[in-house]
Amino acid sequence: MKTVKLIAVIGATTVLAGCYGDKQDKTVDRWIDSKHLSQLQAGIWVDPNGCDHWIIDDGIEGYLSQRLDPYGKPVCSGTAPPNVATGAYKSGSPVSDPI
């Protein structure tokens, strides 16, 4: 029984050690045409519940994060119908491009 517990503890430790490995900067696109995500134009995708999510698609990779108000609550603006994306988010549109 002690051997089984020891193996379980070693396994759990190994798995958890992977969580604390090298942390990448998630705000940087790491592909061929890499650029900081602040240089890309985000659009808005409305989920099935009617809440907004920021969306960027640079052609190879896609980025999505929930749109939150200053208090951390979801923003549900009604910008578009559910399951619809709006804005110039395709192909990593530069910020300077008109919407």
Distance bins in CASP14 RR format, pairs under 12 A and 6 or more apart:
PFRMAT RR
TARGET T0000
AUTHOR 0000-0000-0000
RMODE 2
METHOD distances of the structure
MODEL  1
1 7 0 0 0 0 0 1 0 0 0 0 0
1 8 0 0 0 0 0 1 0 0 0 0 0
2 8 0 0 0 0 0 1 0 0 0 0 0
2 9 0 0 0 0 0 1 0 0 0 0 0
3 9 0 0 0 0 0 1 0 0 0 0 0
3 10 0 0 0 0 0 1 0 0 0 0 0
4 10 0 0 0 0 0 1 0 0 0 0 0
4 11 0 0 0 0 0 1 0 0 0 0 0
5 11 0 0 0 0 0 1 0 0 0 0 0
5 12 0 0 0 0 0 1 0 0 0 0 0
6 12 0 0 0 0 0 1 0 0 0 0 0
6 13 0 0 0 0 0 1 0 0 0 0 0
7 13 0 0 0 0 0 1 0 0 0 0 0
7 14 0 0 0 0 0 1 0 0 0 0 0
8 14 0 0 0 0 0 1 0 0 0 0 0
8 15 0 0 0 0 0 1 0 0 0 0 0
9 15 0 0 0 0 0 1 0 0 0 0 0
9 16 0 0 0 0 0 1 0 0 0 0 0
10 16 0 0 0 0 0 1 0 0 0 0 0
10 17 0 0 0 0 0 1 0 0 0 0 0
11 17 0 0 0 0 1 0 0 0 0 0 0
11 18 0 0 0 0 0 1 0 0 0 0 0
12 18 0 0 0 0 0 1 0 0 0 0 0
12 19 0 0 0 0 0 1 0 0 0 0 0
13 19 0 0 0 0 0 1 0 0 0 0 0
13 20 0 0 0 0 0 1 0 0 0 0 0
14 20 0 0 0 0 0 1 0 0 0 0 0
24 30 1 0 0 1 0 0 0 0 0 0 0
25 34 0 0 0 0 0 1 0 0 0 0 0
25 36 0 0 0 0 1 0 0 0 0 0 0
25 37 0 0 0 0 1 0 0 0 0 0 0
26 36 0 0 0 0 0 1 0 0 0 0 0
26 37 0 0 0 0 1 0 0 0 0 0 0
26 61 0 0 0 0 0 1 0 0 0 0 0
26 63 0 0 0 0 1 0 0 0 0 0 0
26 65 0 0 0 0 1 0 0 0 0 0 0
27 34 0 0 0 0 0 1 0 0 0 0 0
27 35 0 0 0 0 0 1 0 0 0 0 0
27 36 1 0 0 1 0 0 0 0 0 0 0
27 37 1 0 1 0 0 0 0 0 0 0 0
27 38 1 0 0 1 0 0 0 0 0 0 0
27 39 0 0 0 0 0 1 0 0 0 0 0
27 40 0 0 0 0 0 1 0 0 0 0 0
27 56 0 0 0 0 0 1 0 0 0 0 0
27 63 0 0 0 0 1 0 0 0 0 0 0
27 65 0 0 0 0 0 1 0 0 0 0 0
28 34 1 0 0 1 0 0 0 0 0 0 0
28 35 1 0 0 1 0 0 0 0 0 0 0
28 36 1 0 1 0 0 0 0 0 0 0 0
28 37 1 0 0 1 0 0 0 0 0 0 0
28 38 0 0 0 0 1 0 0 0 0 0 0
28 39 0 0 0 0 0 1 0 0 0 0 0
28 40 0 0 0 0 0 1 0 0 0 0 0
28 58 0 0 0 0 0 1 0 0 0 0 0
28 61 0 0 0 0 0 1 0 0 0 0 0
28 63 0 0 0 0 0 1 0 0 0 0 0
29 35 1 0 1 0 0 0 0 0 0 0 0
29 36 1 0 0 1 0 0 0 0 0 0 0
29 37 1 0 0 1 0 0 0 0 0 0 0
29 38 0 0 0 0 0 1 0 0 0 0 0
29 39 0 0 0 0 1 0 0 0 0 0 0
29 40 1 0 0 1 0 0 0 0 0 0 0
29 56 0 0 0 0 1 0 0 0 0 0 0
29 57 0 0 0 0 0 1 0 0 0 0 0
29 58 1 0 0 1 0 0 0 0 0 0 0
29 59 0 0 0 0 0 1 0 0 0 0 0
29 60 0 0 0 0 1 0 0 0 0 0 0
29 61 1 0 0 1 0 0 0 0 0 0 0
29 62 0 0 0 0 1 0 0 0 0 0 0
29 63 0 0 0 0 1 0 0 0 0 0 0
29 92 0 0 0 0 1 0 0 0 0 0 0
30 36 0 0 0 0 0 1 0 0 0 0 0
30 37 0 0 0 0 0 1 0 0 0 0 0
30 58 0 0 0 0 0 1 0 0 0 0 0
30 60 0 0 0 0 0 1 0 0 0 0 0
30 61 0 0 0 0 1 0 0 0 0 0 0
30 63 0 0 0 0 0 1 0 0 0 0 0
31 37 0 0 0 0 0 1 0 0 0 0 0
31 40 0 0 0 0 0 1 0 0 0 0 0
31 58 1 0 0 1 0 0 0 0 0 0 0
31 59 0 0 0 0 1 0 0 0 0 0 0
31 60 1 0 1 0 0 0 0 0 0 0 0
31 61 1 0 0 1 0 0 0 0 0 0 0
31 62 0 0 0 0 0 1 0 0 0 0 0
31 63 0 0 0 0 0 1 0 0 0 0 0
31 92 0 0 0 0 0 1 0 0 0 0 0
32 58 0 0 0 0 0 1 0 0 0 0 0
32 59 0 0 0 0 0 1 0 0 0 0 0
32 60 1 0 0 1 0 0 0 0 0 0 0
32 61 0 0 0 0 0 1 0 0 0 0 0
33 39 0 0 0 0 0 1 0 0 0 0 0
33 40 0 0 0 0 0 1 0 0 0 0 0
33 58 1 0 0 1 0 0 0 0 0 0 0
33 59 0 0 0 0 1 0 0 0 0 0 0
33 60 0 0 0 0 1 0 0 0 0 0 0
33 61 0 0 0 0 0 1 0 0 0 0 0
33 91 0 0 0 0 0 1 0 0 0 0 0
33 92 0 0 0 0 1 0 0 0 0 0 0
33 94 0 0 0 0 0 1 0 0 0 0 0
34 40 0 0 0 0 0 1 0 0 0 0 0
34 58 0 0 0 0 1 0 0 0 0 0 0
34 60 0 0 0 0 0 1 0 0 0 0 0
34 61 0 0 0 0 0 1 0 0 0 0 0
34 92 0 0 0 0 0 1 0 0 0 0 0
35 41 0 0 0 0 0 1 0 0 0 0 0
35 56 0 0 0 0 0 1 0 0 0 0 0
35 58 0 0 0 0 1 0 0 0 0 0 0
35 61 0 0 0 0 0 1 0 0 0 0 0
35 92 0 0 0 0 1 0 0 0 0 0 0
35 93 0 0 0 0 0 1 0 0 0 0 0
35 94 0 0 0 0 1 0 0 0 0 0 0
35 95 0 0 0 0 0 1 0 0 0 0 0
36 56 0 0 0 0 0 1 0 0 0 0 0
36 58 0 0 0 0 0 1 0 0 0 0 0
36 63 0 0 0 0 0 1 0 0 0 0 0
36 94 0 0 0 0 0 1 0 0 0 0 0
36 95 0 0 0 0 0 1 0 0 0 0 0
37 54 0 0 0 0 1 0 0 0 0 0 0
37 55 0 0 0 0 0 1 0 0 0 0 0
37 56 1 0 0 1 0 0 0 0 0 0 0
37 57 0 0 0 0 0 1 0 0 0 0 0
37 58 0 0 0 0 1 0 0 0 0 0 0
37 61 0 0 0 0 0 1 0 0 0 0 0
37 62 0 0 0 0 0 1 0 0 0 0 0
37 63 1 0 0 1 0 0 0 0 0 0 0
37 64 0 0 0 0 0 1 0 0 0 0 0
37 65 0 0 0 0 1 0 0 0 0 0 0
37 89 0 0 0 0 0 1 0 0 0 0 0
37 92 0 0 0 0 1 0 0 0 0 0 0
37 94 0 0 0 0 0 1 0 0 0 0 0
37 95 0 0 0 0 0 1 0 0 0 0 0
38 54 0 0 0 0 0 1 0 0 0 0 0
38 56 0 0 0 0 0 1 0 0 0 0 0
38 63 0 0 0 0 0 1 0 0 0 0 0
38 94 0 0 0 0 0 1 0 0 0 0 0
38 95 1 0 0 1 0 0 0 0 0 0 0
39 56 0 0 0 0 0 1 0 0 0 0 0
39 58 0 0 0 0 0 1 0 0 0 0 0
39 92 0 0 0 0 1 0 0 0 0 0 0
39 93 0 0 0 0 0 1 0 0 0 0 0
39 94 1 0 0 1 0 0 0 0 0 0 0
39 95 1 0 0 1 0 0 0 0 0 0 0
39 96 0 0 0 0 1 0 0 0 0 0 0
39 97 0 0 0 0 0 1 0 0 0 0 0
40 54 0 0 0 0 0 1 0 0 0 0 0
40 55 0 0 0 0 0 1 0 0 0 0 0
40 56 1 0 1 0 0 0 0 0 0 0 0
40 57 0 0 0 0 1 0 0 0 0 0 0
40 58 1 0 0 1 0 0 0 0 0 0 0
40 59 0 0 0 0 0 1 0 0 0 0 0
40 61 0 0 0 0 0 1 0 0 0 0 0
40 62 0 0 0 0 1 0 0 0 0 0 0
40 63 0 0 0 0 1 0 0 0 0 0 0
40 88 0 0 0 0 1 0 0 0 0 0 0
40 89 0 0 0 0 1 0 0 0 0 0 0
40 90 0 0 0 0 0 1 0 0 0 0 0
40 91 0 0 0 0 1 0 0 0 0 0 0
40 92 1 0 1 0 0 0 0 0 0 0 0
40 93 1 0 0 1 0 0 0 0 0 0 0
40 94 1 0 0 1 0 0 0 0 0 0 0
40 95 1 0 0 1 0 0 0 0 0 0 0
40 96 0 0 0 0 0 1 0 0 0 0 0
40 97 0 0 0 0 1 0 0 0 0 0 0
41 54 0 0 0 0 0 1 0 0 0 0 0
41 55 0 0 0 0 0 1 0 0 0 0 0
41 56 1 0 0 1 0 0 0 0 0 0 0
41 57 0 0 0 0 0 1 0 0 0 0 0
41 58 0 0 0 0 0 1 0 0 0 0 0
41 63 0 0 0 0 0 1 0 0 0 0 0
41 86 0 0 0 0 0 1 0 0 0 0 0
41 87 1 0 0 1 0 0 0 0 0 0 0
41 88 1 0 1 0 0 0 0 0 0 0 0
41 89 1 0 0 1 0 0 0 0 0 0 0
41 90 0 0 0 0 1 0 0 0 0 0 0
41 91 0 0 0 0 1 0 0 0 0 0 0
41 92 1 0 0 1 0 0 0 0 0 0 0
41 93 1 0 1 0 0 0 0 0 0 0 0
41 94 1 0 0 1 0 0 0 0 0 0 0
41 95 1 0 1 0 0 0 0 0 0 0 0
41 96 0 0 0 0 1 0 0 0 0 0 0
41 97 1 0 0 1 0 0 0 0 0 0 0
41 98 0 0 0 0 1 0 0 0 0 0 0
41 99 1 0 0 1 0 0 0 0 0 0 0
42 52 0 0 0 0 0 1 0 0 0 0 0
42 53 0 0 0 0 1 0 0 0 0 0 0
42 54 1 0 1 0 0 0 0 0 0 0 0
42 55 1 0 0 1 0 0 0 0 0 0 0
42 56 1 0 1 0 0 0 0 0 0 0 0
42 57 0 0 0 0 1 0 0 0 0 0 0
42 58 0 0 0 0 0 1 0 0 0 0 0
42 62 0 0 0 0 0 1 0 0 0 0 0
42 63 0 0 0 0 1 0 0 0 0 0 0
42 64 0 0 0 0 1 0 0 0 0 0 0
42 65 0 0 0 0 1 0 0 0 0 0 0
42 67 0 0 0 0 1 0 0 0 0 0 0
42 85 0 0 0 0 0 1 0 0 0 0 0
42 86 0 0 0 0 0 1 0 0 0 0 0
42 87 0 0 0 0 1 0 0 0 0 0 0
42 88 0 0 0 0 1 0 0 0 0 0 0
42 89 1 0 1 0 0 0 0 0 0 0 0
42 90 0 0 0 0 0 1 0 0 0 0 0
42 92 0 0 0 0 1 0 0 0 0 0 0
42 93 0 0 0 0 1 0 0 0 0 0 0
42 94 0 0 0 0 0 1 0 0 0 0 0
42 95 0 0 0 0 1 0 0 0 0 0 0
42 97 0 0 0 0 0 1 0 0 0 0 0
42 99 0 0 0 0 0 1 0 0 0 0 0
43 52 0 0 0 0 1 0 0 0 0 0 0
43 53 0 0 0 0 1 0 0 0 0 0 0
43 54 1 0 0 1 0 0 0 0 0 0 0
43 55 1 0 1 0 0 0 0 0 0 0 0
43 56 1 0 0 1 0 0 0 0 0 0 0
43 57 0 0 0 0 1 0 0 0 0 0 0
43 62 0 0 0 0 0 1 0 0 0 0 0
43 63 0 0 0 0 0 1 0 0 0 0 0
43 64 0 0 0 0 0 1 0 0 0 0 0
43 65 0 0 0 0 0 1 0 0 0 0 0
43 67 0 0 0 0 1 0 0 0 0 0 0
43 79 0 0 0 0 1 0 0 0 0 0 0
43 80 0 0 0 0 0 1 0 0 0 0 0
43 84 0 0 0 0 0 1 0 0 0 0 0
43 85 1 0 0 1 0 0 0 0 0 0 0
43 86 1 0 0 1 0 0 0 0 0 0 0
43 87 1 0 1 0 0 0 0 0 0 0 0
43 88 1 0 0 1 0 0 0 0 0 0 0
43 89 1 1 0 0 0 0 0 0 0 0 0
43 90 0 0 0 0 1 0 0 0 0 0 0
43 92 0 0 0 0 0 1 0 0 0 0 0
43 93 0 0 0 0 1 0 0 0 0 0 0
43 95 0 0 0 0 0 1 0 0 0 0 0
43 97 0 0 0 0 0 1 0 0 0 0 0
43 99 0 0 0 0 1 0 0 0 0 0 0
44 50 0 0 0 0 0 1 0 0 0 0 0
44 51 0 0 0 0 0 1 0 0 0 0 0
44 52 1 0 1 0 0 0 0 0 0 0 0
44 53 1 0 0 1 0 0 0 0 0 0 0
44 54 1 0 0 1 0 0 0 0 0 0 0
44 55 1 0 0 1 0 0 0 0 0 0 0
44 56 0 0 0 0 0 1 0 0 0 0 0
44 64 0 0 0 0 0 1 0 0 0 0 0
44 65 0 0 0 0 0 1 0 0 0 0 0
44 66 0 0 0 0 0 1 0 0 0 0 0
44 67 1 0 0 1 0 0 0 0 0 0 0
44 75 0 0 0 0 1 0 0 0 0 0 0
44 76 0 0 0 0 0 1 0 0 0 0 0
44 77 1 0 0 1 0 0 0 0 0 0 0
44 78 0 0 0 0 1 0 0 0 0 0 0
44 79 1 0 1 0 0 0 0 0 0 0 0
44 80 1 0 0 1 0 0 0 0 0 0 0
44 81 0 0 0 0 0 1 0 0 0 0 0
44 84 0 0 0 0 1 0 0 0 0 0 0
44 85 1 0 0 1 0 0 0 0 0 0 0
44 86 1 0 1 0 0 0 0 0 0 0 0
44 87 1 0 0 1 0 0 0 0 0 0 0
44 88 0 0 0 0 0 1 0 0 0 0 0
44 89 0 0 0 0 1 0 0 0 0 0 0
44 99 0 0 0 0 0 1 0 0 0 0 0
45 51 0 0 0 0 1 0 0 0 0 0 0
45 52 1 0 0 1 0 0 0 0 0 0 0
45 53 1 0 1 0 0 0 0 0 0 0 0
45 54 0 0 0 0 1 0 0 0 0 0 0
45 55 1 0 1 0 0 0 0 0 0 0 0
45 56 0 0 0 0 0 1 0 0 0 0 0
45 57 0 0 0 0 0 1 0 0 0 0 0
45 62 0 0 0 0 0 1 0 0 0 0 0
45 63 0 0 0 0 0 1 0 0 0 0 0
45 64 1 0 0 1 0 0 0 0 0 0 0
45 65 0 0 0 0 0 1 0 0 0 0 0
45 66 0 0 0 0 0 1 0 0 0 0 0
45 67 0 0 0 0 1 0 0 0 0 0 0
45 77 0 0 0 0 0 1 0 0 0 0 0
45 79 0 0 0 0 1 0 0 0 0 0 0
45 80 0 0 0 0 1 0 0 0 0 0 0
45 81 0 0 0 0 0 1 0 0 0 0 0
45 82 0 0 0 0 1 0 0 0 0 0 0
45 83 0 0 0 0 1 0 0 0 0 0 0
45 84 1 0 0 1 0 0 0 0 0 0 0
45 85 1 0 1 0 0 0 0 0 0 0 0
45 86 1 0 0 1 0 0 0 0 0 0 0
45 87 0 0 0 0 1 0 0 0 0 0 0
45 89 0 0 0 0 1 0 0 0 0 0 0
45 90 0 0 0 0 0 1 0 0 0 0 0
46 52 1 0 0 1 0 0 0 0 0 0 0
46 53 1 0 0 1 0 0 0 0 0 0 0
46 54 0 0 0 0 0 1 0 0 0 0 0
46 55 0 0 0 0 0 1 0 0 0 0 0
46 66 0 0 0 0 0 1 0 0 0 0 0
46 67 0 0 0 0 1 0 0 0 0 0 0
46 74 0 0 0 0 0 1 0 0 0 0 0
46 75 0 0 0 0 0 1 0 0 0 0 0
46 76 0 0 0 0 1 0 0 0 0 0 0
46 77 0 0 0 0 1 0 0 0 0 0 0
46 78 1 0 0 1 0 0 0 0 0 0 0
46 79 1 0 0 1 0 0 0 0 0 0 0
46 80 1 0 1 0 0 0 0 0 0 0 0
46 81 1 0 0 1 0 0 0 0 0 0 0
46 82 1 0 1 0 0 0 0 0 0 0 0
46 83 1 0 0 1 0 0 0 0 0 0 0
46 84 1 0 1 0 0 0 0 0 0 0 0
46 85 1 0 0 1 0 0 0 0 0 0 0
46 86 1 0 0 1 0 0 0 0 0 0 0
46 87 0 0 0 0 0 1 0 0 0 0 0
47 53 1 0 0 1 0 0 0 0 0 0 0
47 54 0 0 0 0 0 1 0 0 0 0 0
47 55 0 0 0 0 0 1 0 0 0 0 0
47 64 0 0 0 0 1 0 0 0 0 0 0
47 66 0 0 0 0 1 0 0 0 0 0 0
47 67 0 0 0 0 0 1 0 0 0 0 0
47 74 0 0 0 0 1 0 0 0 0 0 0
47 75 0 0 0 0 0 1 0 0 0 0 0
47 76 0 0 0 0 1 0 0 0 0 0 0
47 78 0 0 0 0 0 1 0 0 0 0 0
47 79 0 0 0 0 0 1 0 0 0 0 0
47 80 0 0 0 0 0 1 0 0 0 0 0
47 81 0 0 0 0 0 1 0 0 0 0 0
47 82 1 0 0 1 0 0 0 0 0 0 0
47 83 1 0 0 1 0 0 0 0 0 0 0
47 84 0 0 0 0 0 1 0 0 0 0 0
47 85 0 0 0 0 0 1 0 0 0 0 0
48 76 0 0 0 0 0 1 0 0 0 0 0
48 81 0 0 0 0 0 1 0 0 0 0 0
48 82 1 0 1 0 0 0 0 0 0 0 0
48 83 1 0 0 1 0 0 0 0 0 0 0
48 84 0 0 0 0 0 1 0 0 0 0 0
49 66 0 0 0 0 0 1 0 0 0 0 0
49 74 0 0 0 0 1 0 0 0 0 0 0
49 75 0 0 0 0 0 1 0 0 0 0 0
49 76 1 0 0 1 0 0 0 0 0 0 0
49 78 0 0 0 0 0 1 0 0 0 0 0
49 82 1 0 0 1 0 0 0 0 0 0 0
49 83 0 0 0 0 0 1 0 0 0 0 0
50 66 0 0 0 0 0 1 0 0 0 0 0
50 67 0 0 0 0 0 1 0 0 0 0 0
50 74 0 0 0 0 1 0 0 0 0 0 0
50 75 0 0 0 0 1 0 0 0 0 0 0
50 76 1 0 1 0 0 0 0 0 0 0 0
50 77 0 0 0 0 1 0 0 0 0 0 0
50 78 1 0 0 1 0 0 0 0 0 0 0
50 79 0 0 0 0 1 0 0 0 0 0 0
50 80 0 0 0 0 1 0 0 0 0 0 0
50 81 0 0 0 0 1 0 0 0 0 0 0
50 82 1 0 1 0 0 0 0 0 0 0 0
50 83 0 0 0 0 1 0 0 0 0 0 0
50 84 0 0 0 0 1 0 0 0 0 0 0
51 66 1 0 0 1 0 0 0 0 0 0 0
51 67 1 0 0 1 0 0 0 0 0 0 0
51 68 0 0 0 0 1 0 0 0 0 0 0
51 69 0 0 0 0 0 1 0 0 0 0 0
51 73 0 0 0 0 1 0 0 0 0 0 0
51 74 1 0 1 0 0 0 0 0 0 0 0
51 75 1 0 0 1 0 0 0 0 0 0 0
51 76 1 0 1 0 0 0 0 0 0 0 0
51 77 0 0 0 0 1 0 0 0 0 0 0
51 78 0 0 0 0 1 0 0 0 0 0 0
51 79 0 0 0 0 0 1 0 0 0 0 0
51 80 0 0 0 0 0 1 0 0 0 0 0
51 82 0 0 0 0 1 0 0 0 0 0 0
51 83 0 0 0 0 0 1 0 0 0 0 0
52 64 0 0 0 0 0 1 0 0 0 0 0
52 65 0 0 0 0 0 1 0 0 0 0 0
52 66 1 0 0 1 0 0 0 0 0 0 0
52 67 1 1 0 0 0 0 0 0 0 0 0
52 68 0 0 0 0 1 0 0 0 0 0 0
52 69 0 0 0 0 0 1 0 0 0 0 0
52 73 0 0 0 0 0 1 0 0 0 0 0
52 74 1 0 0 1 0 0 0 0 0 0 0
52 75 1 0 1 0 0 0 0 0 0 0 0
52 76 1 0 0 1 0 0 0 0 0 0 0
52 77 1 0 1 0 0 0 0 0 0 0 0
52 78 1 0 0 1 0 0 0 0 0 0 0
52 79 1 0 0 1 0 0 0 0 0 0 0
52 80 0 0 0 0 1 0 0 0 0 0 0
52 82 0 0 0 0 0 1 0 0 0 0 0
52 84 0 0 0 0 0 1 0 0 0 0 0
52 85 0 0 0 0 0 1 0 0 0 0 0
52 86 0 0 0 0 1 0 0 0 0 0 0
52 87 0 0 0 0 0 1 0 0 0 0 0
53 62 0 0 0 0 0 1 0 0 0 0 0
53 63 0 0 0 0 0 1 0 0 0 0 0
53 64 1 0 1 0 0 0 0 0 0 0 0
53 65 1 0 0 1 0 0 0 0 0 0 0
53 66 1 0 1 0 0 0 0 0 0 0 0
53 67 1 0 1 0 0 0 0 0 0 0 0
53 68 0 0 0 0 1 0 0 0 0 0 0
53 74 0 0 0 0 1 0 0 0 0 0 0
53 75 0 0 0 0 1 0 0 0 0 0 0
53 76 0 0 0 0 0 1 0 0 0 0 0
53 77 0 0 0 0 0 1 0 0 0 0 0
53 79 0 0 0 0 0 1 0 0 0 0 0
53 80 0 0 0 0 0 1 0 0 0 0 0
53 82 0 0 0 0 0 1 0 0 0 0 0
53 83 0 0 0 0 0 1 0 0 0 0 0
53 84 0 0 0 0 0 1 0 0 0 0 0
53 85 0 0 0 0 1 0 0 0 0 0 0
53 86 0 0 0 0 0 1 0 0 0 0 0
53 89 0 0 0 0 0 1 0 0 0 0 0
54 62 0 0 0 0 0 1 0 0 0 0 0
54 63 1 0 0 1 0 0 0 0 0 0 0
54 64 1 0 0 1 0 0 0 0 0 0 0
54 65 1 0 1 0 0 0 0 0 0 0 0
54 66 1 0 0 1 0 0 0 0 0 0 0
54 67 1 0 1 0 0 0 0 0 0 0 0
54 68 0 0 0 0 1 0 0 0 0 0 0
54 74 0 0 0 0 0 1 0 0 0 0 0
54 75 0 0 0 0 1 0 0 0 0 0 0
54 79 0 0 0 0 0 1 0 0 0 0 0
54 85 0 0 0 0 0 1 0 0 0 0 0
54 86 0 0 0 0 0 1 0 0 0 0 0
54 87 0 0 0 0 0 1 0 0 0 0 0
54 89 0 0 0 0 1 0 0 0 0 0 0
55 61 0 0 0 0 0 1 0 0 0 0 0
55 62 1 0 0 1 0 0 0 0 0 0 0
55 63 1 0 0 1 0 0 0 0 0 0 0
55 64 1 0 1 0 0 0 0 0 0 0 0
55 65 0 0 0 0 1 0 0 0 0 0 0
55 66 0 0 0 0 0 1 0 0 0 0 0
55 67 0 0 0 0 1 0 0 0 0 0 0
55 79 0 0 0 0 0 1 0 0 0 0 0
55 80 0 0 0 0 0 1 0 0 0 0 0
55 84 0 0 0 0 0 1 0 0 0 0 0
55 85 1 0 1 0 0 0 0 0 0 0 0
55 86 0 0 0 0 1 0 0 0 0 0 0
55 87 0 0 0 0 1 0 0 0 0 0 0
55 88 0 0 0 0 0 1 0 0 0 0 0
55 89 1 0 1 0 0 0 0 0 0 0 0
55 90 0 0 0 0 1 0 0 0 0 0 0
55 92 0 0 0 0 0 1 0 0 0 0 0
55 93 0 0 0 0 0 1 0 0 0 0 0
56 62 1 0 0 1 0 0 0 0 0 0 0
56 63 1 0 1 0 0 0 0 0 0 0 0
56 64 1 0 0 1 0 0 0 0 0 0 0
56 65 0 0 0 0 1 0 0 0 0 0 0
56 85 0 0 0 0 0 1 0 0 0 0 0
56 87 0 0 0 0 0 1 0 0 0 0 0
56 88 0 0 0 0 1 0 0 0 0 0 0
56 89 1 0 1 0 0 0 0 0 0 0 0
56 90 0 0 0 0 1 0 0 0 0 0 0
56 91 0 0 0 0 1 0 0 0 0 0 0
56 92 1 0 0 1 0 0 0 0 0 0 0
56 93 0 0 0 0 1 0 0 0 0 0 0
56 94 0 0 0 0 0 1 0 0 0 0 0
56 95 0 0 0 0 0 1 0 0 0 0 0
57 63 1 0 0 1 0 0 0 0 0 0 0
57 64 0 0 0 0 1 0 0 0 0 0 0
57 85 0 0 0 0 1 0 0 0 0 0 0
57 87 0 0 0 0 0 1 0 0 0 0 0
57 88 0 0 0 0 0 1 0 0 0 0 0
57 89 1 0 1 0 0 0 0 0 0 0 0
57 90 1 0 1 0 0 0 0 0 0 0 0
57 91 1 0 0 1 0 0 0 0 0 0 0
57 92 1 0 0 1 0 0 0 0 0 0 0
57 93 0 0 0 0 1 0 0 0 0 0 0
58 89 0 0 0 0 1 0 0 0 0 0 0
58 90 0 0 0 0 1 0 0 0 0 0 0
58 91 1 0 0 1 0 0 0 0 0 0 0
58 92 1 1 0 0 0 0 0 0 0 0 0
58 93 0 0 0 0 1 0 0 0 0 0 0
58 94 0 0 0 0 0 1 0 0 0 0 0
59 89 0 0 0 0 0 1 0 0 0 0 0
59 90 1 0 0 1 0 0 0 0 0 0 0
59 91 1 0 1 0 0 0 0 0 0 0 0
59 92 1 0 0 1 0 0 0 0 0 0 0
59 93 0 0 0 0 0 1 0 0 0 0 0
60 91 0 0 0 0 1 0 0 0 0 0 0
60 92 0 0 0 0 1 0 0 0 0 0 0
61 91 0 0 0 0 0 1 0 0 0 0 0
61 92 0 0 0 0 1 0 0 0 0 0 0
62 85 0 0 0 0 0 1 0 0 0 0 0
62 89 0 0 0 0 1 0 0 0 0 0 0
62 90 0 0 0 0 0 1 0 0 0 0 0
62 91 0 0 0 0 0 1 0 0 0 0 0
62 92 0 0 0 0 1 0 0 0 0 0 0
63 89 0 0 0 0 1 0 0 0 0 0 0
63 92 0 0 0 0 1 0 0 0 0 0 0
64 85 0 0 0 0 1 0 0 0 0 0 0
64 89 0 0 0 0 1 0 0 0 0 0 0
65 74 0 0 0 0 0 1 0 0 0 0 0
65 75 0 0 0 0 0 1 0 0 0 0 0
66 72 0 0 0 0 1 0 0 0 0 0 0
66 73 0 0 0 0 0 1 0 0 0 0 0
66 74 1 0 0 1 0 0 0 0 0 0 0
66 75 0 0 0 0 1 0 0 0 0 0 0
66 76 0 0 0 0 0 1 0 0 0 0 0
67 73 0 0 0 0 0 1 0 0 0 0 0
67 74 1 0 0 1 0 0 0 0 0 0 0
67 75 1 0 1 0 0 0 0 0 0 0 0
67 76 0 0 0 0 1 0 0 0 0 0 0
67 77 0 0 0 0 1 0 0 0 0 0 0
67 78 0 0 0 0 0 1 0 0 0 0 0
67 79 0 0 0 0 1 0 0 0 0 0 0
68 74 1 0 0 1 0 0 0 0 0 0 0
68 75 1 0 0 1 0 0 0 0 0 0 0
68 76 0 0 0 0 0 1 0 0 0 0 0
69 75 1 0 1 0 0 0 0 0 0 0 0
69 76 0 0 0 0 1 0 0 0 0 0 0
69 77 0 0 0 0 0 1 0 0 0 0 0
76 82 0 0 0 0 0 1 0 0 0 0 0
77 86 0 0 0 0 0 1 0 0 0 0 0
78 84 0 0 0 0 0 1 0 0 0 0 0
78 86 0 0 0 0 0 1 0 0 0 0 0
79 85 0 0 0 0 0 1 0 0 0 0 0
79 86 1 0 0 1 0 0 0 0 0 0 0
79 87 0 0 0 0 1 0 0 0 0 0 0
80 86 1 0 1 0 0 0 0 0 0 0 0
80 87 0 0 0 0 1 0 0 0 0 0 0
86 99 0 0 0 0 1 0 0 0 0 0 0
87 93 0 0 0 0 1 0 0 0 0 0 0
87 97 0 0 0 0 0 1 0 0 0 0 0
87 98 0 0 0 0 0 1 0 0 0 0 0
87 99 1 0 1 0 0 0 0 0 0 0 0
88 94 0 0 0 0 1 0 0 0 0 0 0
88 95 0 0 0 0 1 0 0 0 0 0 0
88 96 0 0 0 0 0 1 0 0 0 0 0
88 97 1 0 1 0 0 0 0 0 0 0 0
88 98 1 0 0 1 0 0 0 0 0 0 0
88 99 1 0 1 0 0 0 0 0 0 0 0
89 95 0 0 0 0 0 1 0 0 0 0 0
89 97 0 0 0 0 0 1 0 0 0 0 0
89 99 0 0 0 0 1 0 0 0 0 0 0
90 97 0 0 0 0 0 1 0 0 0 0 0
90 99 0 0 0 0 0 1 0 0 0 0 0
91 97 0 0 0 0 1 0 0 0 0 0 0
93 99 0 0 0 0 1 0 0 0 0 0 0
END
